[in-house]
Amino acid sequence: MNFAPVLILDELVARVEIERGKGSKIVLANGCFDLFHVGHVRYLEGAKRLGDFLIVGINSNIQVRKLKGAERPYMPEDERAEIVSSFRFVDAVTIFDESTVEQLIIALRPDFHAKGTDYTADTVPEREIVRRYGGQVAIVGDPKDHSSTRLIGKVGGNG
């Protein structure tokens, strides 16, 4: 199999420089990706359509726990990264441990920062950082009618 590499930040910065040298448009998407559903696939596929080189930032186990609760994540970060890296439209994956994706954005300066439809261009928390260096915030994917949390409730008999 030809999976996208899972890179640490320094490796990713170097790879982005190479891609920029080729004239590639860089796209950054991010999320927990704890339990995959079709909404995740559509989000990442939509992000890839924005440019040439799609990087996906995965929230670390610690950050998923802070965002989703003590019982999460259900899958460890390395497994979540491996699953994301297997999609043909993903070019690189990284795991980040900060509470937001801001430091990743500052280091990579993507041409597009892609967020799902649960945001608007004006509610993306990192929008000002992206706009400051001339990048664009883009909303991609299908309507937010899929949810890992809701899926977990159904499987557990609570939904």
Backbone torsions as a table, in degrees:
resi	resn	phi	psi	omega
1	MET	NA	148.5	177.9
2	ASN	-109.3	86.0	179.2
3	PHE	-87.7	153.4	173.1
4	ALA	-67.0	147.5	179.6
5	PRO	-71.2	146.9	171.0
6	VAL	-99.7	114.6	-169.8
7	LEU	-117.7	148.4	169.6
8	ILE	-79.8	167.3	-171.3
9	LEU	-56.4	-46.6	-178.7
10	ASP	-60.1	-41.9	178.2
11	GLU	-64.5	-39.5	-178.6
12	LEU	-67.7	-41.9	177.6
13	VAL	-59.5	-44.4	179.0
14	ALA	-63.3	-40.6	179.8
15	ARG	-66.2	-39.7	178.4
16	VAL	-63.2	-40.2	177.1
17	GLU	-59.6	-43.3	177.8
18	ILE	-61.6	-46.7	-178.9
19	GLU	-63.9	-41.1	177.6
20	ARG	-62.4	-38.1	177.6
21	GLY	-61.0	-26.7	176.7
22	LYS	-85.0	-5.1	-178.0
23	GLY	89.3	11.4	-178.9
24	SER	-70.9	142.2	170.2
25	LYS	-86.8	128.6	-175.4
26	ILE	-97.2	132.9	178.9
27	VAL	-123.0	136.1	175.4
28	LEU	-118.9	127.2	171.4
29	ALA	-122.0	157.7	179.3
30	ASN	-152.3	161.2	177.1
31	GLY	170.7	178.7	178.7
32	CYS	-80.2	-44.3	179.7
33	PHE	51.8	48.4	-175.9
34	ASP	-74.8	-50.6	173.8
35	LEU	-127.8	118.1	-173.8
36	PHE	-73.0	142.5	172.3
37	HIS	-143.1	173.1	-174.0
38	VAL	-61.1	-29.0	177.3
39	GLY	-61.1	-37.9	176.4
40	HIS	-63.1	-45.3	-179.1
41	VAL	-60.9	-46.4	-178.9
42	ARG	-65.9	-35.7	176.4
43	TYR	-62.9	-50.3	-178.0
44	LEU	-68.1	-38.3	177.4
45	GLU	-64.1	-41.4	176.8
46	GLY	-63.9	-37.8	178.0
47	ALA	-63.6	-42.3	-179.3
48	LYS	-61.8	-34.6	-179.9
49	ARG	-63.3	-16.9	-179.3
50	LEU	-74.8	-25.6	-173.4
51	GLY	-157.9	-155.5	-173.4
52	ASP	-106.4	-30.8	-172.4
53	PHE	-130.4	107.5	-176.9
54	LEU	-97.2	120.7	173.7
55	ILE	-105.1	135.3	176.7
56	VAL	-118.0	120.5	174.8
57	GLY	-90.7	127.9	-179.5
58	ILE	-107.5	128.1	175.4
59	ASN	-63.0	135.1	178.2
60	SER	-64.8	166.8	177.8
61	ASN	-55.5	-44.1	-179.1
62	ILE	-60.2	-44.8	-178.5
63	GLN	-69.4	-37.6	176.8
64	VAL	-61.6	-41.7	178.4
65	ARG	-59.3	-43.2	179.4
66	LYS	-66.1	-38.2	-177.5
67	LEU	-79.4	-38.3	-169.0
68	LYS	-111.8	-14.8	179.3
69	GLY	118.6	164.6	-172.7
70	ALA	-61.5	-26.9	-177.5
71	GLU	-83.0	-6.3	-178.0
72	ARG	-107.0	157.3	1.1
73	PRO	-80.5	158.4	175.3
74	TYR	-79.4	-29.7	177.1
75	MET	-116.0	136.1	179.4
76	PRO	-66.9	158.5	-174.0
77	GLU	-56.0	-38.3	-178.6
78	ASP	-67.3	-34.8	177.0
79	GLU	-72.2	-40.2	177.0
80	ARG	-62.4	-40.9	178.1
81	ALA	-64.6	-40.0	179.7
82	GLU	-64.8	-41.5	178.1
83	ILE	-62.8	-48.4	179.9
84	VAL	-60.7	-39.8	-178.1
85	SER	-66.9	-16.6	-177.9
86	SER	-80.3	-14.7	179.5
87	PHE	-71.8	133.9	-174.9
88	ARG	-63.1	-23.1	-177.2
89	PHE	-93.4	2.5	177.7
90	VAL	-99.0	131.2	-177.0
91	ASP	-102.2	-25.7	177.4
92	ALA	-160.3	151.8	-179.3
93	VAL	-131.4	145.6	172.9
94	THR	-141.7	154.4	176.8
95	ILE	-108.0	129.8	179.4
96	PHE	-120.2	144.8	-173.3
97	ASP	-106.8	-1.5	178.6
98	GLU	-78.5	161.4	-178.0
99	SER	-71.9	-22.1	175.2
100	THR	-131.3	171.5	-179.0
101	VAL	-89.1	9.1	-175.6
102	GLU	-56.7	-46.9	-177.5
103	GLN	-64.1	-35.6	176.6
104	LEU	-65.9	-42.0	177.9
105	ILE	-62.8	-45.3	-179.6
106	ILE	-61.2	-42.0	-178.4
107	ALA	-71.1	-36.8	-172.8
108	LEU	-97.3	-28.6	-177.0
109	ARG	48.0	59.3	-178.7
110	PRO	-65.0	150.1	175.8
111	ASP	-65.2	-34.9	179.1
112	PHE	-132.7	133.7	170.7
113	HIS	-108.3	109.7	-175.2
114	ALA	-93.4	132.0	175.8
115	LYS	-128.8	158.4	-178.7
116	GLY	-77.5	173.6	-173.3
117	THR	-74.0	1.4	171.9
118	ASP	-80.3	-0.4	174.8
119	TYR	-116.8	166.1	164.0
120	THR	-120.2	166.4	179.9
121	ALA	-56.9	-27.5	-178.7
122	ASP	-89.9	-7.9	179.1
123	THR	-108.5	-2.3	177.1
124	VAL	-65.6	121.5	-174.7
125	PRO	-58.3	-31.8	-175.9
126	GLU	-93.2	8.9	-171.4
127	ARG	-56.5	-41.5	-176.8
128	GLU	-67.9	-38.4	177.1
129	ILE	-61.8	-45.4	-179.5
130	VAL	-63.3	-46.6	-178.2
131	ARG	-65.5	-34.5	-178.7
132	ARG	-57.5	-38.5	-179.3
133	TYR	-96.3	5.0	175.9
134	GLY	95.8	8.6	176.4
135	GLY	-79.6	174.8	179.9
136	GLN	-123.9	142.7	171.1
137	VAL	-93.4	132.8	-180.0
138	ALA	-130.2	138.4	177.2
139	ILE	-101.1	124.1	-175.2
140	VAL	-136.2	164.2	177.1
141	GLY	103.1	-176.8	-179.6
142	ASP	-90.5	171.0	177.8
143	PRO	-54.3	145.7	-175.7
144	LYS	-74.0	72.4	176.9
145	ASP	-118.0	19.5	173.5
146	HIS	-124.2	144.1	-176.8
147	SER	-154.5	128.6	175.1
148	SER	-61.6	-40.6	-179.5
149	THR	-61.3	-43.3	177.6
150	ARG	-65.7	-39.9	177.7
151	LEU	-61.1	-43.6	178.8
152	ILE	-60.6	-40.8	177.6
153	GLY	-62.0	-41.1	178.4
154	LYS	-65.7	-45.0	-178.9
155	VAL	-64.8	-37.8	-179.8
156	GLY	-79.2	0.4	-179.8
157	GLY	83.6	12.3	-178.0
158	ASN	-103.4	3.8	-174.4
159	GLY	-125.3	NA	NA
